[in-house]
Amino acid sequence: MATDAGSHARCIVEPEAMADLPVTSRFVIAEADLNWSASRSGGPGGQNVNKVNSKVTLRWKPAVQTGFDEFWCKRFVTQFGTRINKEGEMVLHSEATRDQSRNLADARERLVSMLLGCRLPPKKRNATRPTLGSKRRRLEGKRQQSEKKRLRGKPRFDD
């Protein structure tokens, strides 16, 4: 756990919030692999916002994680690559509440839900052909649109 160097505010976090992070029964992120820091949260909050470090930034390196399936890791990096910085760290911020421990728990829960969301590969799409009825409806709509636009033009006086 780290705090800002110039900060005088205390950081109080429950011990269970800093434990290992179970994702599945076979995949657990060790406490040592998770780095987090606290900083002052922005937005309204009166005088309290200027003296309490309630915003939490959680950092995790998926590429160096042991036990993380290679294909799962590739799907994760593909889906959430914009949140991974140049050092290869996944960066999550949480400032939803005014309590540091709840923000840390929120960031950890979001990381788990992101990992579980891309755990399984997407279903393969079975190519299907359009039905005969859908083809007829599409062509009929095109004919109606064409007729509507043709009637908007200048009238012809062909004798």
C-alpha beads as a LAMMPS data file, in Angstrom:
LAMMPS data file: protein, C-alpha beads

159 atoms
158 bonds

1 atom types
1 bond types

-500.0 500.0 xlo xhi
-500.0 500.0 ylo yhi
-500.0 500.0 zlo zhi

Masses

1 110.0

Atoms # bond

1 1 1 0.000 0.000 0.000
2 1 1 1.348 3.415 -0.895
3 1 1 0.154 6.949 -0.367
4 1 1 1.129 10.299 -1.815
5 1 1 4.482 11.505 -0.475
6 1 1 3.251 14.944 0.577
7 1 1 0.098 13.683 2.217
8 1 1 -0.443 13.800 5.956
9 1 1 -3.743 11.924 5.903
10 1 1 -3.893 8.437 7.368
11 1 1 -4.767 5.498 5.155
12 1 1 -6.891 2.980 6.978
13 1 1 -7.742 -0.189 5.110
14 1 1 -9.126 -3.411 6.527
15 1 1 -6.771 -6.409 6.276
16 1 1 -9.212 -8.505 4.190
17 1 1 -9.269 -5.758 1.522
18 1 1 -5.545 -6.357 0.917
19 1 1 -5.721 -10.171 0.717
20 1 1 -5.315 -12.326 -2.384
21 1 1 -7.933 -11.726 -5.058
22 1 1 -9.780 -14.910 -6.090
23 1 1 -11.036 -14.700 -9.672
24 1 1 -11.982 -18.340 -10.230
25 1 1 -11.372 -21.491 -8.214
26 1 1 -8.149 -22.062 -10.208
27 1 1 -6.971 -18.487 -10.744
28 1 1 -6.078 -16.244 -7.815
29 1 1 -4.185 -12.953 -8.090
30 1 1 -1.653 -12.770 -5.277
31 1 1 -1.607 -9.739 -3.003
32 1 1 1.991 -9.040 -4.071
33 1 1 0.892 -8.720 -7.727
34 1 1 -1.620 -5.968 -6.928
35 1 1 -0.333 -2.450 -6.291
36 1 1 -2.603 0.305 -5.159
37 1 1 -2.294 3.877 -4.045
38 1 1 -4.611 6.419 -2.511
39 1 1 -4.959 10.051 -3.465
40 1 1 -7.314 12.938 -2.954
41 1 1 -10.581 12.553 -4.755
42 1 1 -11.918 15.341 -6.931
43 1 1 -15.375 16.836 -7.013
44 1 1 -17.614 18.193 -4.276
45 1 1 -17.170 17.208 -0.672
46 1 1 -16.508 20.359 1.289
47 1 1 -13.509 20.569 3.565
48 1 1 -13.266 16.775 3.807
49 1 1 -12.188 16.461 0.159
50 1 1 -9.007 18.440 0.872
51 1 1 -7.705 16.215 3.660
52 1 1 -8.791 12.612 3.012
53 1 1 -7.172 10.278 0.490
54 1 1 -10.235 8.323 -0.580
55 1 1 -9.579 7.827 -4.316
56 1 1 -7.952 4.460 -5.021
57 1 1 -5.809 3.543 -8.017
58 1 1 -5.328 -0.195 -8.495
59 1 1 -2.517 -1.477 -10.738
60 1 1 -1.995 -5.028 -12.022
61 1 1 0.285 -6.491 -14.718
62 1 1 -1.622 -9.188 -16.616
63 1 1 1.319 -10.206 -18.819
64 1 1 3.538 -11.331 -15.928
65 1 1 0.776 -13.046 -13.955
66 1 1 1.496 -16.701 -13.254
67 1 1 -1.381 -19.110 -13.798
68 1 1 -3.183 -16.728 -16.163
69 1 1 -4.232 -18.679 -19.281
70 1 1 -2.505 -17.355 -22.417
71 1 1 -5.671 -17.102 -24.539
72 1 1 -7.628 -15.551 -21.676
73 1 1 -4.842 -12.984 -21.279
74 1 1 -4.915 -12.168 -25.010
75 1 1 -8.694 -11.645 -24.925
76 1 1 -8.335 -9.462 -21.817
77 1 1 -5.599 -7.303 -23.372
78 1 1 -7.564 -7.004 -26.621
79 1 1 -10.751 -5.938 -24.867
80 1 1 -9.213 -3.626 -22.252
81 1 1 -6.018 -2.534 -24.023
82 1 1 -6.881 1.150 -23.657
83 1 1 -6.643 0.808 -19.869
84 1 1 -3.190 -0.768 -19.992
85 1 1 -0.327 1.725 -19.857
86 1 1 3.119 1.544 -21.506
87 1 1 4.546 -0.388 -18.549
88 1 1 1.965 -3.129 -19.153
89 1 1 -0.096 -2.298 -16.058
90 1 1 -3.870 -2.424 -15.952
91 1 1 -4.921 0.782 -14.180
92 1 1 -8.295 1.087 -12.434
93 1 1 -9.473 4.148 -10.507
94 1 1 -12.308 4.188 -8.005
95 1 1 -13.691 7.233 -6.271
96 1 1 -17.323 6.140 -6.060
97 1 1 -17.550 6.480 -2.281
98 1 1 -15.985 8.701 0.351
99 1 1 -14.369 5.703 2.053
100 1 1 -10.970 4.430 0.954
101 1 1 -11.582 0.789 1.868
102 1 1 -14.886 0.686 -0.046
103 1 1 -13.206 2.259 -3.087
104 1 1 -10.470 -0.390 -2.921
105 1 1 -13.088 -3.140 -2.694
106 1 1 -14.939 -1.572 -5.648
107 1 1 -11.778 -1.489 -7.786
108 1 1 -11.004 -5.124 -6.922
109 1 1 -14.575 -6.198 -7.781
110 1 1 -14.397 -4.352 -11.107
111 1 1 -11.116 -6.096 -11.966
112 1 1 -12.674 -9.495 -11.221
113 1 1 -15.785 -8.722 -13.298
114 1 1 -13.604 -7.540 -16.201
115 1 1 -11.567 -10.743 -16.031
116 1 1 -14.646 -12.957 -15.859
117 1 1 -16.272 -11.046 -18.723
118 1 1 -13.599 -12.127 -21.192
119 1 1 -12.789 -15.518 -19.694
120 1 1 -14.601 -17.574 -22.325
121 1 1 -14.047 -17.091 -26.043
122 1 1 -16.963 -15.545 -27.941
123 1 1 -19.386 -17.937 -29.594
124 1 1 -18.655 -18.623 -33.214
125 1 1 -21.285 -17.174 -35.504
126 1 1 -23.051 -19.601 -37.801
127 1 1 -23.488 -17.995 -41.202
128 1 1 -27.104 -18.124 -42.343
129 1 1 -28.811 -17.149 -45.565
130 1 1 -31.615 -14.598 -45.639
131 1 1 -35.062 -16.107 -46.045
132 1 1 -36.988 -15.748 -49.276
133 1 1 -39.570 -13.559 -47.537
134 1 1 -36.929 -11.169 -46.187
135 1 1 -35.427 -10.836 -49.690
136 1 1 -38.865 -10.017 -51.145
137 1 1 -39.591 -7.428 -48.428
138 1 1 -36.201 -5.774 -48.973
139 1 1 -36.671 -5.549 -52.744
140 1 1 -40.270 -4.308 -52.381
141 1 1 -39.079 -1.556 -50.030
142 1 1 -36.433 -0.546 -52.539
143 1 1 -39.023 -0.408 -55.324
144 1 1 -41.339 1.762 -53.211
145 1 1 -38.520 4.144 -52.333
146 1 1 -37.485 4.369 -55.982
147 1 1 -41.057 5.105 -57.068
148 1 1 -41.441 7.790 -54.394
149 1 1 -38.288 9.577 -55.544
150 1 1 -39.215 9.204 -59.229
151 1 1 -42.555 10.915 -58.581
152 1 1 -40.817 13.892 -56.923
153 1 1 -39.116 14.868 -60.176
154 1 1 -40.353 17.335 -62.799
155 1 1 -43.323 16.065 -64.795
156 1 1 -42.601 14.885 -68.290
157 1 1 -44.855 15.825 -71.203
158 1 1 -44.172 12.966 -73.528
159 1 1 -46.844 12.928 -76.269

Bonds

1 1 1 2
2 1 2 3
3 1 3 4
4 1 4 5
5 1 5 6
6 1 6 7
7 1 7 8
8 1 8 9
9 1 9 10
10 1 10 11
11 1 11 12
12 1 12 13
13 1 13 14
14 1 14 15
15 1 15 16
16 1 16 17
17 1 17 18
18 1 18 19
19 1 19 20
20 1 20 21
21 1 21 22
22 1 22 23
23 1 23 24
24 1 24 25
25 1 25 26
26 1 26 27
27 1 27 28
28 1 28 29
29 1 29 30
30 1 30 31
31 1 31 32
32 1 32 33
33 1 33 34
34 1 34 35
35 1 35 36
36 1 36 37
37 1 37 38
38 1 38 39
39 1 39 40
40 1 40 41
41 1 41 42
42 1 42 43
43 1 43 44
44 1 44 45
45 1 45 46
46 1 46 47
47 1 47 48
48 1 48 49
49 1 49 50
50 1 50 51
51 1 51 52
52 1 52 53
53 1 53 54
54 1 54 55
55 1 55 56
56 1 56 57
57 1 57 58
58 1 58 59
59 1 59 60
60 1 60 61
61 1 61 62
62 1 62 63
63 1 63 64
64 1 64 65
65 1 65 66
66 1 66 67
67 1 67 68
68 1 68 69
69 1 69 70
70 1 70 71
71 1 71 72
72 1 72 73
73 1 73 74
74 1 74 75
75 1 75 76
76 1 76 77
77 1 77 78
78 1 78 79
79 1 79 80
80 1 80 81
81 1 81 82
82 1 82 83
83 1 83 84
84 1 84 85
85 1 85 86
86 1 86 87
87 1 87 88
88 1 88 89
89 1 89 90
90 1 90 91
91 1 91 92
92 1 92 93
93 1 93 94
94 1 94 95
95 1 95 96
96 1 96 97
97 1 97 98
98 1 98 99
99 1 99 100
100 1 100 101
101 1 101 102
102 1 102 103
103 1 103 104
104 1 104 105
105 1 105 106
106 1 106 107
107 1 107 108
108 1 108 109
109 1 109 110
110 1 110 111
111 1 111 112
112 1 112 113
113 1 113 114
114 1 114 115
115 1 115 116
116 1 116 117
117 1 117 118
118 1 118 119
119 1 119 120
120 1 120 121
121 1 121 122
122 1 122 123
123 1 123 124
124 1 124 125
125 1 125 126
126 1 126 127
127 1 127 128
128 1 128 129
129 1 129 130
130 1 130 131
131 1 131 132
132 1 132 133
133 1 133 134
134 1 134 135
135 1 135 136
136 1 136 137
137 1 137 138
138 1 138 139
139 1 139 140
140 1 140 141
141 1 141 142
142 1 142 143
143 1 143 144
144 1 144 145
145 1 145 146
146 1 146 147
147 1 147 148
148 1 148 149
149 1 149 150
150 1 150 151
151 1 151 152
152 1 152 153
153 1 153 154
154 1 154 155
155 1 155 156
156 1 156 157
157 1 157 158
158 1 158 159
